Amino acid sequence: LTSRFSAPSELPLRVDFGGGWLDVPRFAEPGEYIVNCTISPLVSLFDWPFHKCAGLGGSAAWSLLNGHDPVSKELDLGVGWQDPAVIQETGLCVWESGPS
């Protein structure tokens, strides 16, 4: 069944409005929130119109574009889950912090 799925060809990146780092397990605070949204233009493996390492969720997008599990990749790096979450959900998102 998983052989029928493919990585997306384009994705948005994201900006944070509040609660940055509250998605990182060691900084999670029950009852607190993370607010962010996706931005355009979209990025792809062949077209990346933003500066790399700009803090826009690029490592999560790159992982997802390459067909990897971006949440696991981000948590392995010691960062949080909100980048791949908002990139996959798109739009304006509000996430509750707390233990995973």
DSSP file (Angstrom, degrees, kcal/mol; ACC not computed):
  #  RESIDUE AA STRUCTURE BP1 BP2  ACC     N-H-->O    O-->H-N    N-H-->O    O-->H-N    TCO  KAPPA ALPHA  PHI   PSI    X-CA   Y-CA   Z-CA
    1    1 A L    >         0   0    0      0, 0.0     3,-1.9     0, 0.0     4,-0.3   0.000 360.0 360.0 360.0 -42.2    0.0    0.0    0.0
    2    2 A T  G >   +     0   0    0      1,-0.3     3,-1.4     2,-0.2     0, 0.0   0.740 360.0  70.6 -66.6 -19.7    2.8    2.5    0.9
    3    3 A S  G 3  S+     0   0    0      1,-0.2    -1,-0.3     3,-0.0     0, 0.0   0.678  90.1  63.0 -68.7 -14.5    4.3    2.1   -2.6
    4    4 A R  G <  S+     0   0    0     -3,-1.9     2,-0.3     2,-0.0    -1,-0.2   0.594  90.1  82.8 -84.0 -11.4    1.2    4.0   -4.0
    5    5 A F    <   -     0   0    0     -3,-1.4     2,-0.3    -4,-0.3     0, 0.0  -0.667  59.6-172.7 -92.9 148.0    2.1    7.1   -2.1
    6    6 A S        -     0   0    0     -2,-0.3     3,-0.1     0, 0.0    61,-0.1  -0.937  31.1 -95.1-134.8 161.3    4.6    9.6   -3.3
    7    7 A A        -     0   0    0     -2,-0.3    58,-0.1    58,-0.1    57,-0.1  -0.418  50.1-100.1 -69.8 148.5    6.3   12.7   -1.9
    8    8 A P        -     0   0    0      0, 0.0    59,-0.1     0, 0.0    -1,-0.1  -0.307  20.1-141.7 -65.1 156.4    4.6   16.0   -2.8
    9    9 A S  S    S+     0   0    0      1,-0.2    36,-0.4    35,-0.1     2,-0.3   0.726  82.8  22.0 -91.7 -23.9    6.2   18.0   -5.6
   10   10 A E        +     0   0    0     34,-0.1    -1,-0.2    35,-0.1    34,-0.2  -0.990  64.4 176.2-142.7 150.3    5.7   21.4   -4.0
   11   11 A L  E     -A   43   0A   0     32,-2.3    32,-3.6    -2,-0.3     2,-0.2  -0.981  26.5-118.8-146.8 155.7    5.1   22.7   -0.5
   12   12 A P  E     -     0   0A   0      0, 0.0     2,-0.2     0, 0.0    28,-0.2  -0.528  23.8-136.6 -84.9 164.4    4.7   25.9    1.4
   13   13 A L  E     -A   39   0A   0     26,-0.9    26,-2.2    28,-0.3     2,-0.3  -0.441  24.7-125.1-102.1-172.0    7.1   27.1    4.1
   14   14 A R  E     -A   38   0A   0     42,-2.7     2,-0.3    24,-0.3    24,-0.2  -0.940  13.4-154.3-139.9 158.4    5.9   28.7    7.4
   15   15 A V  E     -A   37   0A   0     22,-2.4    22,-2.1    -2,-0.3     2,-0.3  -0.967  22.0-131.8-126.1 148.0    6.2   31.7    9.6
   16   16 A D  E     -A   36   0A   0     -2,-0.3    20,-0.3    20,-0.2     3,-0.1  -0.767  19.3-178.9 -98.3 143.7    5.6   31.8   13.4
   17   17 A F  E    S-     0   0A   0     18,-3.4     2,-0.3     1,-0.4    19,-0.2   0.638  70.7 -17.8-106.8 -27.1    3.5   34.4   15.1
   18   18 A G  E    S+A   35   0A   0     17,-1.6    17,-2.7     1,-0.0    -1,-0.4  -0.954 109.2  45.2-173.4 154.2    3.9   33.1   18.7
   19   19 A G    >   +     0   0    0     -2,-0.3     3,-2.3    15,-0.2     4,-0.2   0.638  61.3 176.9  83.2  15.2    4.9   30.1   20.8
   20   20 A G  T 3   +     0   0    0      1,-0.3    -1,-0.2     2,-0.1    13,-0.0  -0.233  68.6  19.0 -53.8 141.5    8.0   29.2   18.9
   21   21 A W  T >  S+     0   0    0      1,-0.1     3,-1.2     7,-0.0     6,-0.3   0.253  91.8 106.6  77.9  -7.8    9.9   26.3   20.6
   22   22 A L  T <  S+     0   0    0     -3,-2.3    76,-0.6     1,-0.2     7,-0.3   0.609  74.1  61.6 -73.4  -8.4    6.8   25.2   22.5
   23   23 A D  T 3  S+     0   0    0     -4,-0.2    58,-0.6    74,-0.1    -1,-0.2   0.554  80.8  97.0 -88.3 -10.2    6.6   22.3   20.1
   24   24 A V  S X> S-     0   0    0     -3,-1.2     3,-2.4    56,-0.2     4,-1.0  -0.701  81.5-131.0 -80.4 123.4   10.0   21.0   21.2
   25   25 A P  G >4 S+     0   0    0      0, 0.0     3,-0.7     0, 0.0    -1,-0.1   0.817 104.2  51.9 -47.6 -41.1    9.4   18.3   23.8
   26   26 A R  G 34 S+     0   0    0      1,-0.2    -4,-0.1    73,-0.0    -3,-0.0   0.682 117.8  38.6 -73.5 -15.1   11.8   19.7   26.4
   27   27 A F  G <4 S+     0   0    0     -3,-2.4    -1,-0.2    -6,-0.3    -4,-0.0   0.392  85.0 130.4-110.4   0.6   10.2   23.2   26.2
   28   28 A A    <<  -     0   0    0     -4,-1.0    -5,-0.1    -3,-0.7    -6,-0.1  -0.261  37.4-165.9 -60.7 140.1    6.6   22.1   25.9
   29   29 A E    >   -     0   0    0     -7,-0.3     3,-2.0    69,-0.1    68,-0.3  -0.957  20.5-126.0-130.8 111.4    4.2   23.8   28.3
   30   30 A P  T 3  S+     0   0    0      0, 0.0    68,-0.2     0, 0.0     3,-0.1  -0.286  96.9  23.9 -55.7 138.0    0.7   22.4   28.8
   31   31 A G  T 3  S+     0   0    0     66,-0.7     2,-0.2     1,-0.3    67,-0.1   0.408 100.3 109.0  86.1  -2.4   -2.0   25.1   28.2
   32   32 A E    <   -     0   0    0     -3,-2.0    65,-3.0    65,-0.1    -1,-0.3  -0.651  55.6-142.0-102.8 163.6    0.3   27.2   25.9
   33   33 A Y  E     - B   0  96A   0     63,-0.2     2,-0.4    -2,-0.2    63,-0.2  -0.906  10.2-146.1-132.5 154.7   -0.1   27.5   22.2
   34   34 A I  E     - B   0  95A   0     61,-2.7    61,-2.8    -2,-0.3     2,-0.5  -0.971  18.3-166.9-114.7 130.2    1.9   27.8   19.0
   35   35 A V  E     +AB  18  94A   0    -17,-2.7   -18,-3.4    -2,-0.4   -17,-1.6  -0.982  23.4 138.3-123.8 126.3    0.5   30.0   16.2
   36   36 A N  E     -AB  16  93A   0     57,-2.1    57,-3.3    -2,-0.5     2,-0.3  -0.941  27.6-154.8-153.6 172.8    1.8   29.9   12.7
   37   37 A C  E     -AB  15  92A   0    -22,-2.1   -22,-2.4    -2,-0.3    55,-0.2  -0.979  24.1-106.6-150.4 162.1    0.9   29.9    9.0
   38   38 A T  E     -A   14   0A   0     53,-1.2     2,-0.3    -2,-0.3   -24,-0.3  -0.557  32.7-155.6 -88.3 158.1    2.2   28.8    5.7
   39   39 A I  E     -A   13   0A   0    -26,-2.2   -26,-0.9    -2,-0.2    51,-0.0  -0.873  14.6 -97.5-130.2 161.0    3.5   31.2    3.1
   40   40 A S  E    S+     0   0A   0     -2,-0.3     2,-0.2   -28,-0.2     3,-0.0  -0.835  78.8  70.0-119.2 162.7    4.0   31.3   -0.7
   41   41 A P  E    S-     0   0A   0      0, 0.0   -28,-0.3     0, 0.0    -2,-0.1   0.448  81.3-124.2 -73.5 161.3    5.6   31.0   -3.1
   42   42 A L  E     -     0   0A   0     -2,-0.2     2,-0.3   -30,-0.1    -2,-0.1  -0.315  20.2-136.2 -70.5 157.7    5.8   27.2   -2.8
   43   43 A V  E     +A   11   0A   0    -32,-3.6   -32,-2.3     5,-0.1     2,-0.3  -0.819  21.7 177.9-113.0 156.8    9.1   25.4   -2.8
   44   44 A S        -     0   0    0      3,-2.5     3,-0.2    -2,-0.3   -34,-0.1  -0.881  48.9 -93.3-143.4 175.6   10.2   22.3   -4.6
   45   45 A L  S    S+     0   0    0    -36,-0.4     3,-0.1    -2,-0.3   -35,-0.1   0.761 128.4  35.8 -63.2 -22.4   13.4   20.2   -4.9
   46   46 A F  S    S+     0   0    0      1,-0.2     2,-0.4     0, 0.0    -1,-0.2   0.533 119.8  45.4-110.0  -9.9   14.2   22.2   -8.0
   47   47 A D        +     0   0    0     -3,-0.2    -3,-2.5     2,-0.0    -1,-0.2  -0.916  53.7 162.1-141.3 110.2   12.9   25.7   -7.1
   48   48 A W        +     0   0    0     -2,-0.4    -5,-0.1    -5,-0.2     4,-0.1  -0.794   7.7 178.5-130.2  85.9   13.6   27.2   -3.7
   49   49 A P        +     0   0    0      0, 0.0     2,-0.3     0, 0.0    -1,-0.1   0.453  58.3  79.3 -75.7   2.1   13.0   31.0   -3.9
   50   50 A F  S    S-     0   0    0     -9,-0.0     2,-0.3     1,-0.0     3,-0.0  -0.730  93.2 -95.0-105.9 156.9   13.8   31.6   -0.2
   51   51 A H    >   -     0   0    0     -2,-0.3     3,-0.8     1,-0.1     2,-0.1  -0.523  46.7-117.1 -64.9 129.4   17.2   31.8    1.5
   52   52 A K  T 3  S+     0   0    0     -2,-0.3    -1,-0.1     1,-0.2    -4,-0.0  -0.397  99.1  26.3 -68.0 150.2   18.1   28.4    2.9
   53   53 A C  T 3  S+     0   0    0      1,-0.1    -1,-0.2    -2,-0.1    -2,-0.1   0.801  81.3 135.9  65.1  31.8   18.4   28.3    6.7
   54   54 A A  S <  S-     0   0    0     -3,-0.8    -2,-0.1    -4,-0.0    -1,-0.1   0.441  76.0-109.4 -88.9  -0.1   16.0   31.2    7.0
   55   55 A G  S    S+     0   0    0    -40,-0.0    -3,-0.1     1,-0.0    -1,-0.0   0.826  83.6 123.0  77.4  31.0   14.0   29.7    9.8
   56   56 A L  S    S-     0   0    0    -41,-0.1   -42,-2.7   -43,-0.0    -1,-0.0   0.157  92.4 -89.5-110.7  16.7   11.0   29.0    7.7
   57   57 A G  S  > S+     0   0    0    -44,-0.2     4,-2.1     3,-0.1     3,-0.3   0.730  76.9 147.6  83.7  22.4   10.6   25.3    8.2
   58   58 A G  H  >  +     0   0    0      1,-0.2     4,-3.0     2,-0.2     5,-0.2   0.846  64.6  55.6 -63.0 -37.5   12.9   24.4    5.3
   59   59 A S  H  > S+     0   0    0      1,-0.2     4,-2.0     2,-0.2    -1,-0.2   0.887 110.2  47.1 -66.0 -35.9   14.4   21.3    6.8
   60   60 A A  H  > S+     0   0    0     -3,-0.3     4,-2.4     2,-0.2    -2,-0.2   0.917 113.7  47.7 -68.0 -43.4   10.9   19.8    7.3
   61   61 A A  H  X S+     0   0    0     -4,-2.1     4,-2.9     2,-0.2     5,-0.2   0.923 111.8  50.0 -63.0 -44.3    9.9   20.8    3.8
   62   62 A W  H  X S+     0   0    0     -4,-3.0     4,-1.4     1,-0.2    -1,-0.2   0.910 111.2  49.4 -61.3 -42.9   13.1   19.3    2.3
   63   63 A S  H  <>S+     0   0    0     -4,-2.0     5,-2.6    -5,-0.2    -1,-0.2   0.930 113.3  45.8 -61.0 -47.0   12.5   16.0    4.3
   64   64 A L  H ><5S+     0   0    0     -4,-2.4     3,-1.7     1,-0.2    -2,-0.2   0.897 109.6  54.1 -65.6 -41.4    8.9   15.8    3.1
   65   65 A L  H 3<5S+     0   0    0     -4,-2.9    -1,-0.2     1,-0.3    -2,-0.2   0.798 107.6  52.6 -62.6 -27.9    9.8   16.6   -0.5
   66   66 A N  T 3<5S-     0   0    0     -4,-1.4    -1,-0.3    -5,-0.2    -2,-0.2   0.312 122.8-106.4 -91.4   8.5   12.3   13.7   -0.4
   67   67 A G  T < 5S+     0   0    0     -3,-1.7    -3,-0.2     1,-0.2     2,-0.2   0.674  75.9 131.7  81.0  18.1    9.7   11.3    0.8
   68   68 A H  S   <S-     0   0    0     -5,-2.6    -1,-0.2    -6,-0.2     3,-0.1  -0.545  70.1 -97.2 -97.8 166.4   10.9   11.1    4.5
   69   69 A D     >  -     0   0    0     -2,-0.2     4,-2.0     1,-0.2     5,-0.2  -0.743  37.1-165.9 -80.7 104.7    8.9   11.3    7.7
   70   70 A P  H  > S+     0   0    0      0, 0.0     4,-2.5     0, 0.0     5,-0.2   0.818  81.0  56.7 -69.4 -30.1    9.5   15.0    8.6
   71   71 A V  H  > S+     0   0    0      2,-0.2     4,-2.6     1,-0.2     5,-0.2   0.955 110.7  43.9 -65.5 -48.0    8.2   14.8   12.2
   72   72 A S  H  > S+     0   0    0      1,-0.2     4,-2.4     2,-0.2    -1,-0.2   0.912 113.9  51.4 -61.3 -42.2   10.7   12.0   13.1
   73   73 A K  H  X S+     0   0    0     -4,-2.0     4,-1.2     2,-0.2    -1,-0.2   0.919 112.1  46.1 -61.3 -44.1   13.5   13.9   11.2
   74   74 A E  H  <>S+     0   0    0     -4,-2.5     5,-2.2     1,-0.2     4,-0.4   0.924 113.2  48.3 -66.4 -44.5   12.8   17.1   13.1
   75   75 A L  H ><5S+     0   0    0     -4,-2.6     3,-1.1     1,-0.2    -1,-0.2   0.866 107.9  55.9 -65.3 -34.5   12.6   15.4   16.5
   76   76 A D  H 3<5S+     0   0    0     -4,-2.4    -1,-0.2     1,-0.2    -2,-0.2   0.818 104.6  54.0 -64.1 -29.9   15.8   13.6   15.7
   77   77 A L  T 3<5S-     0   0    0     -4,-1.2    -1,-0.2    -3,-0.3    -2,-0.2   0.560 121.9-110.3 -78.9  -8.1   17.4   17.0   15.2
   78   78 A G  T < 5S+     0   0    0     -3,-1.1    -3,-0.2    -4,-0.4     2,-0.2   0.632  84.5 108.4  87.2  14.3   16.2   18.1   18.6
   79   79 A V      < -     0   0    0     -5,-2.2    -1,-0.3     1,-0.2    -2,-0.1  -0.431  67.2 -85.2-111.3-169.0   13.7   20.5   17.3
   80   80 A G        -     0   0    0     -2,-0.2   -56,-0.2   -56,-0.2    -1,-0.2  -0.177  18.4-118.2-101.5-173.4    9.9   20.3   17.2
   81   81 A W  S  > S+     0   0    0    -58,-0.6     4,-1.7     1,-0.1     5,-0.1   0.512  87.8  87.9 -99.1 -10.0    7.0   19.0   15.2
   82   82 A Q  H  > S+     0   0    0      1,-0.2     4,-2.6     2,-0.2     5,-0.3   0.803  79.9  61.6 -70.2 -28.4    5.2   22.2   14.2
   83   83 A D  H  > S+     0   0    0      1,-0.2     4,-2.1     2,-0.2    -1,-0.2   0.978 111.4  36.4 -61.7 -55.9    7.1   22.8   11.0
   84   84 A P  H  > S+     0   0    0      0, 0.0     4,-1.8     0, 0.0    -1,-0.2   0.849 116.1  57.5 -65.9 -29.5    6.1   19.6    9.3
   85   85 A A  H  X S+     0   0    0     -4,-1.7     4,-2.2     2,-0.2     5,-0.2   0.960 111.5  38.4 -64.9 -50.9    2.6   19.9   10.8
   86   86 A V  H  X S+     0   0    0     -4,-2.6     4,-3.3     1,-0.2    -1,-0.2   0.863 113.4  57.0 -70.1 -34.5    1.8   23.3    9.5
   87   87 A I  H  < S+     0   0    0     -4,-2.1    -1,-0.2    -5,-0.3    -2,-0.2   0.883 113.4  40.5 -62.9 -37.1    3.5   22.6    6.1
   88   88 A Q  H  < S+     0   0    0     -4,-1.8    -2,-0.2    -5,-0.2    -1,-0.2   0.842 122.7  39.2 -80.2 -33.7    1.2   19.6    5.7
   89   89 A E  H  < S-     0   0    0     -4,-2.2    -2,-0.2    -5,-0.2    -3,-0.2   0.870  95.2-165.2 -80.8 -38.2   -2.0   21.3    7.0
   90   90 A T     <  +     0   0    0     -4,-3.3     2,-0.1    -5,-0.2    -3,-0.1   0.296  42.6  56.2  63.2 165.0   -1.3   24.7    5.4
   91   91 A G  S    S-     0   0    0     -4,-0.1   -53,-1.2     2,-0.1     2,-0.5  -0.424 105.3 -24.3  84.1-160.7   -3.1   27.9    6.2
   92   92 A L  E    S-B   37   0A   0    -55,-0.2     2,-0.4    -2,-0.1   -55,-0.2  -0.789  70.7-173.8 -89.8 127.1   -3.3   29.5    9.7
   93   93 A C  E     -B   36   0A   0    -57,-3.3   -57,-2.1    -2,-0.5     2,-0.4  -0.946  21.4-163.4-128.6 145.4   -2.8   27.0   12.5
   94   94 A V  E     -B   35   0A   0     -2,-0.4     2,-0.4   -59,-0.2   -59,-0.2  -0.996  17.8-171.7-124.2 122.9   -3.0   27.1   16.2
   95   95 A W  E     -B   34   0A   0    -61,-2.8   -61,-2.7    -2,-0.4     2,-0.5  -0.915  20.8-126.9-118.2 139.9   -1.4   24.1   18.0
   96   96 A E  E     -B   33   0A   0     -2,-0.4   -63,-0.2   -63,-0.2     2,-0.1  -0.738  23.9-139.8 -86.6 131.1   -1.6   23.2   21.7
   97   97 A S        +     0   0    0    -65,-3.0   -66,-0.7    -2,-0.5   -74,-0.1  -0.323  48.3  99.6 -78.5 168.2    1.8   22.7   23.4
   98   98 A G  S    S-     0   0    0    -76,-0.6   -69,-0.1   -68,-0.2   -70,-0.1  -0.755  75.3 -29.9 138.8 176.3    2.3   19.9   25.9
   99   99 A P              0   0    0      0, 0.0   -73,-0.0     0, 0.0   -70,-0.0  -0.290 360.0 360.0 -62.4 144.8    3.8   16.5   26.2
  100  100 A S              0   0    0    -77,-0.0   -77,-0.0   -72,-0.0    -3,-0.0   0.481 360.0 360.0 -78.7 360.0    3.6   14.4   23.0
